[in-house]
Amino acid sequence: MPQEIRVRARIVEEMLRHARSESRMECCGLLAGVDGVITKSFPAKNVLASPTAYEVAPQELFPLFRQMREKGLDHLGIYHSHPATENFPSPSDVELAAYPYQAYFIISPLAAAPNPVRAFSIRDGHVEELEIVIVNV
């Protein structure tokens, strides 16, 4: 995975809006696009309804992947929020990371967060922060 992830500004705004609308529990969703640029977000329901964990139900996950395929999009990332803690992968985020070639975005809905949107590569238990490059294509 490259050291950066390219994403449209509108998608960053959508993830922030989603995190702020569900500020008491972790929100989550999938990210997709073309040519390595994230152009579409797919908000999902956190079936755990937890402030410290998230899970997308398989019955919701599979249709989201089908939508991506139908639209000719590649799965490029996953996002979730950390409502009350730093937006850095928690031990459980690292343990449960199942997509080694996708970016993991972690959103902070806190107004005082110095960097409310961060992205990471999580592979084989190793975490590396990715530079988020905003693109207009």
C-alpha positions as CSV (number, residue, x, y, z in Angstrom):
1,M,0.0,0.0,0.0
2,P,1.4,3.5,-0.8
3,Q,2.2,5.9,2.0
4,E,-0.7,8.1,1.0
5,I,-4.4,7.7,0.3
6,R,-6.3,9.9,-2.2
7,V,-9.8,11.0,-1.3
8,R,-12.3,13.6,-2.5
9,A,-13.0,16.4,-0.1
10,R,-16.7,15.6,-0.1
11,I,-16.0,12.1,1.2
12,V,-14.0,13.5,4.2
13,E,-16.9,15.8,4.9
14,E,-19.4,12.9,4.7
15,M,-17.4,10.8,7.2
16,L,-17.1,13.8,9.6
17,R,-20.9,14.4,9.4
18,H,-21.6,10.7,10.0
19,A,-19.3,10.6,13.1
20,R,-20.9,13.8,14.5
21,S,-24.4,12.6,13.9
22,E,-23.7,9.4,16.0
23,S,-21.4,11.0,18.5
24,R,-22.3,8.6,21.4
25,M,-21.3,5.5,19.5
26,E,-18.8,4.4,16.9
27,C,-20.1,5.0,13.4
28,C,-18.8,2.9,10.5
29,G,-18.9,2.5,6.7
30,L,-17.0,1.4,3.6
31,L,-15.1,3.5,1.1
32,A,-14.8,2.9,-2.6
33,G,-13.5,4.6,-5.8
34,V,-11.6,4.2,-9.0
35,D,-8.0,4.5,-10.0
36,G,-7.0,4.6,-6.3
37,V,-9.1,7.6,-5.4
38,I,-11.9,7.3,-2.9
39,T,-15.0,8.8,-4.6
40,K,-17.9,7.2,-2.7
41,S,-18.8,6.4,0.9
42,F,-21.2,3.7,2.0
43,P,-22.3,4.5,5.6
44,A,-23.4,1.4,7.5
45,K,-25.1,0.6,10.8
46,N,-22.9,-0.3,13.7
47,V,-24.8,-3.4,14.9
48,L,-22.8,-3.4,18.2
49,A,-24.2,0.1,19.0
50,S,-21.1,0.6,21.1
51,P,-19.0,3.7,22.0
52,T,-15.8,1.5,21.8
53,A,-16.4,-1.0,19.0
54,Y,-18.1,-1.4,15.7
55,E,-19.3,-4.2,13.3
56,V,-21.2,-4.1,10.1
57,A,-23.7,-6.9,9.9
58,P,-23.0,-9.4,7.1
59,Q,-26.5,-9.0,5.8
60,E,-25.6,-5.3,5.2
61,L,-22.0,-5.8,4.2
62,F,-22.6,-8.1,1.3
63,P,-25.1,-5.8,-0.5
64,L,-22.7,-2.9,0.0
65,F,-20.0,-4.9,-1.8
66,R,-22.5,-5.8,-4.5
67,Q,-23.3,-2.1,-5.0
68,M,-19.6,-1.3,-5.4
69,R,-19.3,-4.0,-8.1
70,E,-22.4,-2.8,-9.9
71,K,-21.0,0.8,-10.0
72,G,-17.6,-0.4,-11.1
73,L,-15.9,0.8,-7.9
74,D,-13.0,-0.8,-6.0
75,H,-13.1,-1.3,-2.2
76,L,-10.5,1.1,-1.0
77,G,-11.2,1.6,2.7
78,I,-13.1,1.3,5.9
79,Y,-14.0,4.1,8.3
80,H,-15.2,4.3,11.8
81,S,-15.1,6.8,14.6
82,H,-13.7,7.0,18.1
83,P,-16.2,9.2,19.9
84,A,-14.3,9.8,23.1
85,T,-10.7,8.6,22.5
86,E,-7.8,9.5,20.2
87,N,-8.4,8.6,16.5
88,F,-5.6,6.1,16.4
89,P,-6.2,2.3,16.0
90,S,-7.0,0.6,19.3
91,P,-5.6,-2.8,20.0
92,S,-9.0,-4.3,19.0
93,D,-8.9,-2.3,15.7
94,V,-5.5,-3.8,14.9
95,E,-6.6,-7.3,15.9
96,L,-9.8,-7.2,13.9
97,A,-8.3,-5.5,10.8
98,A,-9.3,-7.9,8.0
99,Y,-8.4,-5.9,4.9
100,P,-4.6,-5.5,4.7
101,Y,-4.7,-3.6,1.4
102,Q,-7.4,-1.0,2.3
103,A,-7.0,2.2,4.3
104,Y,-8.6,2.4,7.7
105,F,-9.9,5.9,8.4
106,I,-10.6,6.8,12.0
107,I,-12.7,9.9,12.6
108,S,-12.9,12.0,15.8
109,P,-16.2,13.9,16.2
110,L,-14.7,16.0,19.0
111,A,-14.5,19.7,18.3
112,A,-11.1,20.0,19.9
113,A,-9.5,17.1,17.9
114,P,-6.3,18.4,16.3
115,N,-6.7,16.1,13.3
116,P,-10.2,14.8,13.1
117,V,-9.7,12.5,10.1
118,R,-6.7,10.1,10.0
119,A,-6.0,7.1,7.8
120,F,-3.9,4.1,8.5
121,S,-2.5,0.9,6.9
122,I,-3.0,-2.0,9.3
123,R,-1.3,-5.1,8.1
124,D,0.0,-8.1,10.1
125,G,-0.4,-6.2,13.4
126,H,1.6,-3.2,12.2
127,V,0.1,0.2,12.0
128,E,1.4,2.9,9.7
129,E,-0.3,6.3,9.3
130,L,-1.1,7.4,5.8
131,E,-1.0,10.9,4.4
132,I,-4.5,11.9,3.2
133,V,-4.3,13.7,-0.1
134,I,-7.5,15.6,-1.0
135,V,-8.2,15.5,-4.8
136,N,-10.7,17.2,-7.0
137,V,-11.0,14.5,-9.7
